[in-house]
């Protein structure tokens, strides 16, 4: 019995020592996991992308670096454009030439997702609208819950062609005044869709049918 007690005491002491050695590792692992989970569910994040533009079939060039920050919980966010968005003589000449033949100004947002894949969304407006607006515009970024830009809405201050505005830009350029886009950015977060109701069909037209919610007797579809 004395021998058994001694063995039990030794085993208990060894187990206690092993537990003390493993405890810091367990605490560190728990802390790391907590930080990882916290980062995964962080409702606010900063996303960077770039804006590029082109006239008609010309090559895209850099217009501005951009970033946006949004909160999934508050469902709001903001957009910031870095750089002066300068318009040089070559771009102004290209816009004038394009406007004269009814061409288009193209704008695109280039973003990389969490997997490193490049995502591109694009919009375009008549080049004469850009000139008539004297380079004043608004860009609306439609973003999903994961921070991906799913569509781009480009609005000019004037949606018509105006030769007098073109003359104003030419006069500024001749006086060596810097021409640049004056842009307002807006972030539009996607809204979650309605959850499906158990037992109800996915046909949205069924709600207008006969009582019972099964859509009633529907006439056969016709093809034309």
C-alpha positions as a Markdown table, in Angstrom:
| # | Residue | x | y | z |
|---|---|---|---|---|
| 1 | Unk | 0.0 | 0.0 | 0.0 |
| 2 | Unk | 2.9 | 2.4 | 0.8 |
| 3 | Unk | 4.3 | 1.6 | -2.6 |
| 4 | Unk | 1.0 | 2.3 | -4.3 |
| 5 | Unk | 0.6 | 5.6 | -2.5 |
| 6 | Unk | 4.1 | 6.7 | -3.5 |
| 7 | Unk | 3.4 | 5.7 | -7.2 |
| 8 | Unk | 0.1 | 7.6 | -7.1 |
| 9 | Unk | 1.8 | 10.7 | -5.7 |
| 10 | Unk | 4.6 | 10.6 | -8.3 |
| 11 | Unk | 2.0 | 10.2 | -11.1 |
| 12 | Unk | 0.0 | 13.1 | -9.7 |
| 13 | Unk | 3.0 | 15.3 | -9.5 |
| 14 | Unk | 4.0 | 14.4 | -13.1 |
| 15 | Unk | 0.5 | 15.2 | -14.4 |
| 16 | Unk | 0.5 | 18.5 | -12.6 |
| 17 | Unk | 3.9 | 19.4 | -14.1 |
| 18 | Unk | 2.7 | 18.4 | -17.6 |
| 19 | Unk | -0.4 | 20.5 | -17.2 |
| 20 | Unk | 1.6 | 23.5 | -16.2 |
| 21 | Unk | 3.8 | 23.1 | -19.3 |
| 22 | Unk | 0.8 | 22.8 | -21.7 |
| 23 | Unk | -1.3 | 25.6 | -20.1 |
| 24 | Unk | 0.6 | 28.5 | -21.9 |
| 25 | Unk | 0.2 | 26.8 | -25.2 |
| 26 | Unk | -3.5 | 26.3 | -24.7 |
| 27 | Unk | -3.9 | 30.0 | -23.7 |
| 28 | Unk | -1.9 | 31.2 | -26.7 |
| 29 | Unk | -3.9 | 29.0 | -29.1 |
| 30 | Unk | -7.2 | 30.3 | -27.6 |
| 31 | Unk | -6.0 | 33.9 | -27.9 |
| 32 | Unk | -5.0 | 33.3 | -31.6 |
| 33 | Unk | -8.3 | 31.7 | -32.4 |
| 34 | Unk | -10.2 | 34.6 | -30.7 |
| 35 | Unk | -8.2 | 37.1 | -32.8 |
| 36 | Unk | -8.9 | 35.2 | -36.0 |
| 37 | Unk | -12.6 | 35.0 | -35.2 |
| 38 | Unk | -12.7 | 38.7 | -34.3 |
| 39 | Unk | -11.1 | 39.5 | -37.7 |
| 40 | Unk | -13.5 | 37.3 | -39.6 |
| 41 | Unk | -16.6 | 39.0 | -38.2 |
| 42 | Unk | -15.2 | 42.5 | -38.0 |
| 43 | Unk | -18.1 | 44.6 | -39.4 |
| 44 | Unk | -15.8 | 47.5 | -40.6 |
| 45 | Unk | -13.1 | 47.0 | -43.2 |
| 46 | Unk | -11.1 | 49.2 | -45.6 |
| 47 | Unk | -11.1 | 48.3 | -49.2 |
| 48 | Unk | -8.7 | 49.8 | -51.8 |
| 49 | Unk | -9.2 | 49.8 | -55.6 |
| 50 | Unk | -8.3 | 52.0 | -58.6 |
| 51 | Unk | -10.2 | 54.0 | -61.1 |
| 52 | Unk | -9.2 | 53.9 | -64.8 |
| 53 | Unk | -10.7 | 55.7 | -67.8 |
| 54 | Unk | -10.6 | 55.7 | -71.5 |
| 55 | Unk | -12.2 | 57.4 | -74.5 |
| 56 | Unk | -14.0 | 55.3 | -77.1 |
| 57 | Unk | -11.8 | 52.3 | -78.0 |
| 58 | Unk | -8.6 | 53.8 | -76.5 |
| 59 | Unk | -6.5 | 52.1 | -73.8 |
| 60 | Unk | -7.4 | 52.6 | -70.2 |
| 61 | Unk | -5.2 | 54.8 | -68.1 |
| 62 | Unk | -5.1 | 55.6 | -64.4 |
| 63 | Unk | -7.6 | 58.2 | -63.1 |
| 64 | Unk | -7.3 | 57.9 | -59.3 |
| 65 | Unk | -6.6 | 55.5 | -56.5 |
| 66 | Unk | -9.7 | 54.9 | -54.4 |
| 67 | Unk | -10.8 | 53.3 | -51.2 |
| 68 | Unk | -14.0 | 52.8 | -49.3 |
| 69 | Unk | -14.9 | 51.9 | -45.7 |
| 70 | Unk | -18.2 | 50.5 | -44.7 |
| 71 | Unk | -20.0 | 49.0 | -41.7 |
| 72 | Unk | -22.2 | 46.0 | -42.3 |
| 73 | Unk | -24.0 | 46.6 | -39.0 |
| 74 | Unk | -24.8 | 50.3 | -39.7 |
| 75 | Unk | -25.2 | 49.6 | -43.4 |
| 76 | Unk | -23.4 | 52.8 | -44.3 |
| 77 | Unk | -20.0 | 53.7 | -45.7 |
| 78 | Unk | -17.9 | 56.3 | -47.4 |
| 79 | Unk | -15.7 | 56.6 | -50.5 |
| 80 | Unk | -12.4 | 58.5 | -50.8 |
| 81 | Unk | -10.5 | 59.3 | -54.0 |
| 82 | Unk | -6.8 | 59.9 | -53.8 |
| 83 | Unk | -5.0 | 62.2 | -56.3 |
| 84 | Unk | -6.0 | 65.3 | -58.2 |
| 85 | Unk | -7.7 | 63.4 | -61.1 |
| 86 | Unk | -5.9 | 65.8 | -63.5 |
| 87 | Unk | -7.0 | 66.0 | -67.2 |
| 88 | Unk | -4.1 | 66.7 | -69.5 |
| 89 | Unk | -4.2 | 68.2 | -73.0 |
| 90 | Unk | -4.2 | 64.8 | -74.6 |
| 91 | Unk | -7.3 | 63.7 | -72.7 |
| 92 | Unk | -9.1 | 66.9 | -73.3 |
| 93 | Unk | -8.4 | 66.6 | -77.1 |
| 94 | Unk | -9.5 | 63.0 | -77.1 |
| 95 | Unk | -12.8 | 64.0 | -75.3 |
| 96 | Unk | -13.4 | 66.8 | -77.8 |
| 97 | Unk | -12.8 | 64.5 | -80.8 |
| 98 | Unk | -15.0 | 61.8 | -79.3 |
| 99 | Unk | -17.8 | 64.3 | -78.6 |
| 100 | Unk | -17.7 | 65.5 | -82.1 |
| 101 | Unk | -18.5 | 62.0 | -83.5 |
| 102 | Unk | -20.9 | 61.0 | -80.7 |
| 103 | Unk | -18.4 | 58.8 | -78.9 |
| 104 | Unk | -18.3 | 57.6 | -75.3 |
| 105 | Unk | -16.2 | 58.2 | -72.2 |
| 106 | Unk | -15.5 | 54.9 | -70.2 |
| 107 | Unk | -14.8 | 54.5 | -66.6 |
| 108 | Unk | -14.0 | 51.3 | -64.7 |
| 109 | Unk | -13.2 | 50.2 | -61.2 |
| 110 | Unk | -10.5 | 47.6 | -60.8 |
| 111 | Unk | -10.5 | 45.6 | -57.5 |
| 112 | Unk | -8.8 | 42.5 | -56.2 |
| 113 | Unk | -10.8 | 40.2 | -54.0 |
| 114 | Unk | -9.7 | 38.2 | -51.0 |
| 115 | Unk | -8.5 | 35.4 | -53.3 |
| 116 | Unk | -6.3 | 37.8 | -55.4 |
| 117 | Unk | -8.7 | 37.6 | -58.4 |
| 118 | Unk | -9.2 | 40.8 | -60.3 |
| 119 | Unk | -12.7 | 42.2 | -60.5 |
| 120 | Unk | -13.7 | 44.9 | -63.0 |
| 121 | Unk | -16.9 | 46.8 | -63.4 |
| 122 | Unk | -17.4 | 49.5 | -66.0 |
| 123 | Unk | -19.8 | 52.3 | -67.0 |
| 124 | Unk | -19.9 | 54.8 | -69.9 |
| 125 | Unk | -21.5 | 58.0 | -70.8 |
| 126 | Unk | -21.4 | 60.2 | -74.0 |
| 127 | Unk | -18.2 | 62.2 | -74.1 |
| 128 | Unk | -20.0 | 65.4 | -74.7 |
| 129 | Unk | -21.8 | 65.0 | -71.3 |
| 130 | Unk | -18.4 | 65.0 | -69.6 |
| 131 | Unk | -17.4 | 68.2 | -71.3 |
| 132 | Unk | -20.7 | 69.9 | -70.8 |
| 133 | Unk | -20.5 | 69.1 | -67.1 |
| 134 | Unk | -17.0 | 70.8 | -67.0 |
| 135 | Unk | -15.7 | 67.6 | -65.5 |
| 136 | Unk | -18.1 | 67.5 | -62.6 |
| 137 | Unk | -19.5 | 64.0 | -61.9 |
| 138 | Unk | -20.7 | 61.5 | -59.3 |
| 139 | Unk | -19.7 | 57.8 | -59.0 |
| 140 | Unk | -22.0 | 55.4 | -57.2 |
| 141 | Unk | -20.4 | 52.2 | -56.1 |
| 142 | Unk | -22.8 | 49.3 | -55.5 |
| 143 | Unk | -21.1 | 46.9 | -53.0 |
| 144 | Unk | -22.2 | 43.5 | -51.7 |
| 145 | Unk | -21.8 | 42.4 | -48.1 |
| 146 | Unk | -18.3 | 41.1 | -48.7 |
| 147 | Unk | -16.9 | 44.4 | -50.0 |
| 148 | Unk | -17.0 | 43.5 | -53.6 |
| 149 | Unk | -18.0 | 46.2 | -56.1 |
| 150 | Unk | -20.8 | 44.6 | -58.1 |
| 151 | Unk | -21.7 | 47.5 | -60.3 |
| 152 | Unk | -20.7 | 51.1 | -61.1 |
| 153 | Unk | -23.0 | 54.0 | -61.7 |
| 154 | Unk | -21.5 | 57.1 | -63.4 |
| 155 | Unk | -23.4 | 60.3 | -63.5 |
| 156 | Unk | -22.4 | 63.7 | -65.0 |
| 157 | Unk | -23.7 | 67.0 | -63.7 |
| 158 | Unk | -25.2 | 67.7 | -67.2 |
| 159 | Unk | -26.8 | 65.1 | -69.4 |
| 160 | Unk | -26.7 | 67.1 | -72.6 |
| 161 | Unk | -24.1 | 68.4 | -75.1 |
| 162 | Unk | -23.0 | 72.1 | -74.7 |
| 163 | Unk | -20.4 | 73.7 | -76.9 |
| 164 | Unk | -20.1 | 76.7 | -74.6 |
| 165 | Unk | -18.8 | 74.5 | -71.8 |
| 166 | Unk | -16.2 | 73.1 | -74.1 |
| 167 | Unk | -15.1 | 76.6 | -74.9 |
| 168 | Unk | -14.8 | 77.3 | -71.2 |
| 169 | Unk | -12.5 | 74.3 | -70.7 |
| 170 | Unk | -10.4 | 75.3 | -73.7 |
| 171 | Unk | -10.0 | 78.8 | -72.3 |
| 172 | Unk | -8.8 | 77.4 | -68.9 |
| 173 | Unk | -6.3 | 75.1 | -70.6 |
| 174 | Unk | -4.9 | 78.1 | -72.6 |
| 175 | Unk | -4.4 | 80.0 | -69.4 |
| 176 | Unk | -2.5 | 77.0 | -68.0 |
| 177 | Unk | -5.1 | 76.4 | -65.4 |
| 178 | Unk | -5.2 | 72.8 | -64.2 |
| 179 | Unk | -8.1 | 70.8 | -65.3 |
| 180 | Unk | -9.3 | 68.1 | -63.1 |
| 181 | Unk | -12.4 | 66.0 | -62.4 |
| 182 | Unk | -14.5 | 67.2 | -59.5 |
| 183 | Unk | -16.0 | 64.0 | -58.2 |
| 184 | Unk | -18.4 | 63.0 | -55.5 |
| 185 | Unk | -18.3 | 59.4 | -54.5 |
| 186 | Unk | -21.2 | 57.4 | -53.0 |
| 187 | Unk | -21.4 | 53.9 | -51.6 |
| 188 | Unk | -24.6 | 51.9 | -52.0 |
| 189 | Unk | -24.7 | 48.7 | -49.9 |
| 190 | Unk | -26.8 | 45.8 | -51.1 |
| 191 | Unk | -29.8 | 44.9 | -49.0 |
| 192 | Unk | -30.4 | 41.3 | -48.0 |
| 193 | Unk | -33.3 | 39.7 | -49.8 |
| 194 | Unk | -36.4 | 38.3 | -48.2 |
| 195 | Unk | -36.1 | 34.9 | -46.7 |
| 196 | Unk | -38.2 | 32.2 | -48.4 |
| 197 | Unk | -41.3 | 31.1 | -46.6 |
| 198 | Unk | -41.5 | 27.3 | -45.9 |
| 199 | Unk | -44.3 | 25.7 | -47.9 |
| 200 | Unk | -44.7 | 28.5 | -50.4 |
| 201 | Unk | -43.7 | 28.1 | -54.0 |
| 202 | Unk | -41.0 | 30.3 | -55.5 |
| 203 | Unk | -43.4 | 31.7 | -58.2 |
| 204 | Unk | -44.0 | 35.3 | -57.3 |
| 205 | Unk | -47.2 | 35.3 | -59.5 |
| 206 | Unk | -48.8 | 32.6 | -57.4 |
| 207 | Unk | -49.8 | 35.2 | -54.7 |
| 208 | Unk | -52.3 | 36.7 | -57.1 |
| 209 | Unk | -54.1 | 33.5 | -57.8 |
| 210 | Unk | -57.0 | 31.7 | -56.2 |
| 211 | Unk | -57.3 | 31.3 | -52.5 |
| 212 | Unk | -55.0 | 28.8 | -50.8 |
| 213 | Unk | -51.8 | 30.4 | -52.2 |
| 214 | Unk | -51.3 | 27.8 | -54.9 |
| 215 | Unk | -51.9 | 30.3 | -57.7 |
| 216 | Unk | -55.2 | 28.8 | -58.7 |
| 217 | Unk | -55.9 | 27.6 | -62.3 |
| 218 | Unk | -53.6 | 29.4 | -64.6 |
| 219 | Unk | -54.2 | 29.7 | -68.3 |
| 220 | Unk | -51.8 | 27.9 | -70.5 |
| 221 | Unk | -48.8 | 30.0 | -71.7 |
| 222 | Unk | -48.7 | 31.1 | -75.3 |
| 223 | Unk | -45.7 | 31.7 | -77.5 |
| 224 | Unk | -45.6 | 34.3 | -80.1 |
